[in-house]
Amino acid sequence: MSNELPLTDPPAHRRLNYDWSWARVISDVISPPVVWAVVAVPLAIYADRGAGRAWLWALIYIVLVCVLPIVYIAIMVKRGKITDIHIKVRRQRIIPYLVTIICAALAVVLLWLLNAPPLVTLFAFFSMLQIIVMLIVTTRWQISMHSLGITSAIFALGGMFGVGTAAAFSPLIPIVGAARITLKRHTVAQVIAGGCVGALMTLLLFAVAP
């Protein structure tokens, strides 16, 4: 029996009406591309240390790792190749993950060529590694990308600004997890697994960062 949740695409007339439930709003506002784009800004400023190029590092990361993959997904949704922006059908996640991996790899190379601060380049590299892990797991199981995204973001804030900052934002982790479970996009186990991957890989990032 498949581990994928039995989800179906709603009729066309229902797609035109936005679901203003708290769970859907949270899922959209605190989605992985948005979270990573937001975190990229303070991380670039933190790593740049006043050199005046933080905006460039953040822009490269945001455009390549966050914007381009979501544009691709939006185009595929419009063409009917993907059910919705959050890709609720597991098998439809494979190609978008591959696109994101390629975009993240380009970000790593570009940041390295431009002599970006090591932490920024590592951030892009570990973003790529996280997506690779998600891709591997997704071939068998629908692990939560939302949970991974918010957990890794909060651990990154902790690595930059201390445990107090991470603790202040930590309630977002169960809130996002509850939203995904409420929408029946993931099980509790899938949410916890996503959070564990995000936490462990972000801890590793700051462990190896110079």
C-alpha positions as CSV (number, residue, x, y, z in Angstrom):
1,M,0.0,0.0,0.0
2,S,1.3,3.5,-0.9
3,N,2.3,5.9,1.9
4,E,1.0,8.8,-0.2
5,L,-2.0,10.6,1.2
6,P,-5.2,10.0,-0.9
7,L,-5.6,13.5,-2.3
8,T,-7.5,14.6,-5.4
9,D,-7.5,17.7,-7.5
10,P,-10.6,19.9,-6.8
11,P,-13.0,20.8,-9.6
12,A,-11.9,23.8,-11.8
13,H,-14.6,26.1,-10.3
14,R,-13.4,25.5,-6.8
15,R,-9.8,26.3,-7.7
16,L,-10.8,29.9,-8.4
17,N,-11.9,30.4,-4.7
18,Y,-9.0,30.9,-2.3
19,D,-9.2,28.9,0.9
20,W,-8.8,31.5,3.7
21,S,-8.6,28.9,6.4
22,W,-5.8,29.5,8.9
23,A,-4.0,26.3,7.8
24,R,-3.9,27.3,4.1
25,V,-2.8,30.9,4.9
26,I,0.0,29.6,7.1
27,S,1.0,27.1,4.5
28,D,1.2,29.9,1.8
29,V,2.8,32.6,3.9
30,I,5.4,30.4,5.7
31,S,6.2,28.2,2.7
32,P,9.8,27.0,2.1
33,P,10.7,29.5,-0.7
34,V,9.4,32.4,1.4
35,V,11.1,31.3,4.6
36,W,14.5,30.7,2.9
37,A,14.3,34.0,1.0
38,V,13.6,35.9,4.3
39,V,16.4,34.1,6.1
40,A,18.8,34.7,3.3
41,V,18.8,38.5,4.0
42,P,20.0,38.5,7.6
43,L,22.3,35.6,6.8
44,A,24.0,37.6,4.0
45,I,24.3,40.7,6.2
46,Y,25.7,38.6,9.0
47,A,28.2,36.9,6.8
48,D,29.2,40.0,4.8
49,R,30.3,41.8,8.0
50,G,29.9,45.3,6.6
51,A,31.7,44.8,3.3
52,G,28.7,46.3,1.4
53,R,27.8,43.4,-0.8
54,A,25.2,41.6,1.3
55,W,22.4,42.7,-1.0
56,L,24.2,40.9,-3.9
57,W,24.7,37.6,-2.0
58,A,21.1,37.7,-0.8
59,L,19.8,38.5,-4.3
60,I,21.7,35.6,-6.0
61,Y,20.4,33.1,-3.4
62,I,16.8,34.4,-3.5
63,V,16.5,34.5,-7.3
64,L,18.2,31.1,-8.0
65,V,17.1,29.0,-5.0
66,C,13.7,30.5,-4.2
67,V,12.2,32.5,-7.1
68,L,13.1,30.4,-10.2
69,P,11.9,27.1,-8.8
70,I,8.6,28.6,-7.7
71,V,8.2,30.2,-11.1
72,Y,8.7,26.8,-12.8
73,I,6.1,25.2,-10.4
74,A,3.6,28.0,-11.1
75,I,4.0,27.5,-14.9
76,M,3.5,23.7,-14.5
77,V,0.4,24.4,-12.3
78,K,-1.0,26.7,-15.0
79,R,-0.4,24.0,-17.7
80,G,-2.1,21.4,-15.5
81,K,1.0,19.3,-15.0
82,I,1.0,19.9,-11.2
83,T,-2.1,20.0,-9.1
84,D,-1.2,23.0,-7.0
85,I,1.6,25.3,-5.9
86,H,2.4,23.0,-2.9
87,I,2.6,19.9,-5.1
88,K,0.4,17.7,-2.9
89,V,0.8,14.6,-5.2
90,R,4.1,13.0,-4.3
91,R,5.1,11.8,-7.8
92,Q,4.7,15.3,-9.1
93,R,7.5,16.6,-6.8
94,I,10.3,14.8,-8.5
95,I,10.9,17.2,-11.4
96,P,10.5,20.4,-9.4
97,Y,13.0,19.0,-6.9
98,L,15.4,18.4,-9.7
99,V,14.9,21.9,-11.0
100,T,15.5,23.3,-7.6
101,I,18.7,21.2,-7.2
102,I,20.0,22.6,-10.5
103,C,19.2,26.2,-9.5
104,A,20.8,25.8,-6.1
105,A,23.9,24.3,-7.7
106,L,24.1,27.3,-10.0
107,A,23.8,29.6,-6.9
108,V,26.7,27.7,-5.3
109,V,28.9,28.1,-8.3
110,L,28.1,31.8,-8.8
111,L,28.6,32.7,-5.2
112,W,31.9,30.8,-5.2
113,L,33.1,32.6,-8.4
114,L,32.2,36.0,-6.9
115,N,34.0,35.2,-3.7
116,A,30.9,35.4,-1.5
117,P,31.4,34.9,2.2
118,P,31.9,31.2,2.9
119,L,28.7,31.0,5.1
120,V,26.6,32.3,2.2
121,T,28.0,29.8,-0.2
122,L,27.6,27.0,2.3
123,F,24.0,28.1,2.9
124,A,23.3,27.6,-0.8
125,F,25.2,24.3,-0.8
126,F,23.3,22.9,2.2
127,S,20.0,24.1,0.6
128,M,20.9,22.0,-2.4
129,L,21.8,19.0,-0.1
130,Q,18.5,19.3,1.7
131,I,16.6,19.2,-1.6
132,I,18.6,16.1,-2.6
133,V,17.7,14.4,0.6
134,M,14.0,15.4,0.1
135,L,14.2,14.0,-3.5
136,I,15.6,10.7,-2.3
137,V,13.0,10.3,0.5
138,T,10.2,11.5,-1.8
139,T,10.6,8.5,-4.1
140,R,9.3,6.4,-1.3
141,W,7.5,8.7,1.2
142,Q,6.0,12.2,1.3
143,I,8.2,14.0,3.8
144,S,7.1,17.6,4.7
145,M,9.1,20.3,2.9
146,H,7.3,23.0,4.9
147,S,8.5,21.4,8.2
148,L,12.0,21.2,6.9
149,G,12.0,24.8,5.7
150,I,10.8,26.4,8.9
151,T,12.9,24.3,11.2
152,S,16.1,24.9,9.2
153,A,15.3,28.6,9.1
154,I,14.9,28.9,12.9
155,F,18.0,26.8,13.5
156,A,19.9,29.1,11.1
157,L,18.7,32.2,13.1
158,G,19.9,30.5,16.2
159,G,23.3,29.8,14.7
160,M,23.6,33.5,13.8
161,F,22.0,35.3,16.7
162,G,21.9,32.8,19.5
163,V,19.5,30.4,21.2
164,G,17.3,33.2,22.5
165,T,16.4,34.3,18.9
166,A,15.7,30.7,17.9
167,A,13.5,30.2,20.9
168,A,11.5,33.3,20.1
169,F,10.6,32.0,16.7
170,S,10.4,28.3,17.6
171,P,6.5,28.3,18.0
172,L,6.3,28.6,14.2
173,I,7.6,25.1,13.9
174,P,4.5,23.4,15.5
175,I,2.2,25.9,13.9
176,V,3.4,25.1,10.4
177,G,3.3,21.4,11.2
178,A,-0.2,21.6,12.5
179,A,-1.3,23.5,9.4
180,R,0.1,20.8,7.1
181,I,-1.6,18.1,9.1
182,T,-4.9,20.0,9.2
183,L,-4.8,20.3,5.5
184,K,-4.2,16.5,5.3
185,R,-1.1,17.2,3.2
186,H,1.1,15.2,5.6
187,T,1.0,12.8,8.6
188,V,2.5,13.6,12.0
189,A,5.4,11.3,11.2
190,Q,6.1,13.1,7.9
191,V,6.1,16.5,9.6
192,I,8.4,15.3,12.3
193,A,10.8,13.8,9.8
194,G,10.9,17.0,7.8
195,G,11.8,18.9,10.9
196,C,14.5,16.5,11.9
197,V,16.2,16.7,8.5
198,G,16.0,20.5,8.6
199,A,17.4,20.7,12.1
200,L,20.2,18.2,11.6
201,M,21.5,19.7,8.3
202,T,21.4,23.2,9.6
203,L,23.4,22.2,12.7
204,L,25.9,20.5,10.4
205,L,26.0,23.7,8.3
206,F,27.1,25.9,11.2
207,A,29.4,23.1,12.5
208,V,31.5,23.2,9.3
209,A,31.2,26.9,8.6
210,P,34.4,28.9,9.2
